[in-house]
Amino acid sequence: MDLQIKIILVVMFFIILISIQYTLNKILMALREIRIILLTKKEKQE
């Protein structure tokens, strides 16, 4: 019983880490897109 709980906790820990990584990656992609949009707007103004 104790071993099963440890396995479940480890699996949950990895799932949480993967979901955090996925979320951070999505945020980074959105920030990159925003930066590209701002840079193109800046170039158009000049």
SULHUPE-V574232 format. One record per residue. N is the residue number from 1. SS is DSSP state (H for helix, E for strand, C for the rest). BURIAL is # if it has 16 or more other C-alpha atoms within 10 Angstrom, else .. Layout:
N | SS | BURIAL
N | SS | BURIAL
This chain:
1 | C | .
2 | H | .
3 | H | .
4 | H | .
5 | H | .
6 | H | .
7 | H | .
8 | H | .
9 | H | .
10 | H | .
11 | H | .
12 | H | .
13 | H | .
14 | H | .
15 | H | .
16 | H | .
17 | H | .
18 | H | .
19 | H | .
20 | H | .
21 | H | .
22 | H | .
23 | H | .
24 | H | .
25 | H | .
26 | H | .
27 | H | .
28 | H | .
29 | H | .
30 | H | .
31 | H | .
32 | H | .
33 | H | .
34 | H | .
35 | H | .
36 | H | .
37 | H | .
38 | H | .
39 | H | .
40 | H | .
41 | H | .
42 | H | .
43 | H | .
44 | H | .
45 | H | .
46 | C | .
